[in-house]
Every structure is written in structure tokens, then in C-alpha cells.
Amino acid sequence: MSKILSGKEVSGRIKSELKEQTEILKKNNIFPGLAVILAGDDPASRVYVNNKKKACEEIGIYSEEYTFSSDVTEDEILDLIDELNKKDSISGILVQLPLPKHIDEKKIINSINPKKDVDAFHPVNVGKIMTGNYDFVPCTPAGIMELIKESDIDITGANCVVVGRSNIVGKPMAMLLLHQNGTVTICHSKTKELKEVTKKADILVVAVGIPNFVTGDMIKPGAVVIDVGINRMPDKKLVGDVEFETAEKVAGAITPVPGGVGPMTIAMLMKNTLKAAEINAKKGVNR
Ligand code: GUN
């Protein structure tokens, strides 16, 4: 039986600390605000955006939501971002991904002021993560680092295997583990003998978006297993990228789905929004 790394519990603790920090910021005349942009009718995105707004309310962060139908034009989104970049009451801007297919995601992300880029998706922030000198850490990898801390495993010298190479999770995750002196391997759909690699992992992070992709026989006994997947099955049940029933018999610690990585991502978004408010108050968004 493995230790369950409850993101729900840890994120609850972090959010109550952030609530206190928000009160202090407000006493110092710094008012954090988050703008969330949602385009299209992806039901999962709708749920994520609702959860983000709810977290803002819990913590005391002002939030605005902008919803567009799936036939929105690129210019409409770019015009809105331009307005939000200049708006003093908004410290952070988040464009929920994926965007409708006809919209160029890169162009949209590149238009966000890097100082308001609380997702850390802008190339300036991605570059800063590479060099280890960053203001914003991408929310999901940042949340995973917090959960790994809970597992009491020392990352220094540990074999860390990341399955998945997305810009949102896989690549920044590998960088954060490397900055903590992990020995990092990134695997993906074309990796040969995947099981041979995952079996060596002391820390295994799985972010491939395929239900039950990693099974217990692919895991080293005692490993820390982090499941980033959130897959809705035909029977409406949510399952991760890791087959929980077989994995938890082998792993030393494992995240559940739901209630693992998901709530941590949102807590980290809140943390980045507070940071953006502080940075922008100190330096101004245009400097
Ligand atoms: N879609 C899936 N994950 C994320 C995320 O962390 N941020 C945004 N903006 N969109 C997402």
C-alpha cells in the first residue's frame, strides 16, 4: 500500500496561506486580479475555468471571465489581451487551452505581457525557466514539485522519469527536476522499451493523456508516482494516465485522480497571480 499524496489536502493548506498573503497585499494597497479567457465549448475547459474562478473567490483575488464562442476571431482575442495588458486592476492573464483549431495558440500566448503571464507559457518565461532564473513557474509542474516534497523523497541524484513532452507539463517538469539535481529522462510516444526506462524511476511523472497508460508492472517498487492525466471515460468516471489499482500496490507514494495534481495546479495559479500583483506593483507592467 502506498502513501496517497493528496493534492486536495496540500492545496487547501497552500490556499489558506495565500489567503493571508492576499490580505497583507491589500493592506499595502496591492490588489491582485486575474482575467480568464475561455473560447469554445470544451466541457473540461469550462470546469477548469469555474474551478479557477472559485479559487480566486476563496482567496480574495478579484477575477474577470471573458467567454467567446468557438467562431471567435484571432483579432477579437488579441484586442482583448491588448486591453488586459494595460488594465491596472488585472495582474494576471490566463487563456484557457486548447483554443479553437483556427486560432494560432502561439500568436495568442506571445501577445500576453510576460509580467502578467501567470501560466508561464510566454517564450520569455519559458526561457527564464531554462536558465533557472524565473518569476513564474508553470502551474502544473510547480504543483507537482510541492507534492514531491510531501513524499519526503530527496530529488538530488534520484532517477526522475517524465513520460510526456508537452510545453505545458513535460518539458518544464523536466527542467524543475533538473534544477533540484534530479537525473532526468524524458520519454514520449516514440520511446523504445518504455517499461525498461520507467522501471528505473525513483520519481515517475506521467503526463501523456492516455487513460491507464502506465501499469503497476512498469513501476519500480517504492517509487513516487505522479499522475497528471485527467481522462473522462465513457461511463463518465475520471481516470488518470496511471492504472491506480495496480500502481498503488507497487509505488511508495502515488497521487490519486481526481484530488491529486489538479487542485495543486489551481493553487499554484493563485500563487503566480499574487506574485504578478507584487511584481507589477513594484516595477510597473511596462518596465
Ligand atoms: N489547459 C490544460 N492545462 C492548462 C493550464 O495549465 N493552463 C491553461 N491556460 N490551459 C490549460
Residues whose N, C-alpha, C, O or C-beta is under 5 A from the ligand:
A	BS01	GUN	V95 Q96 L97 P98 D119
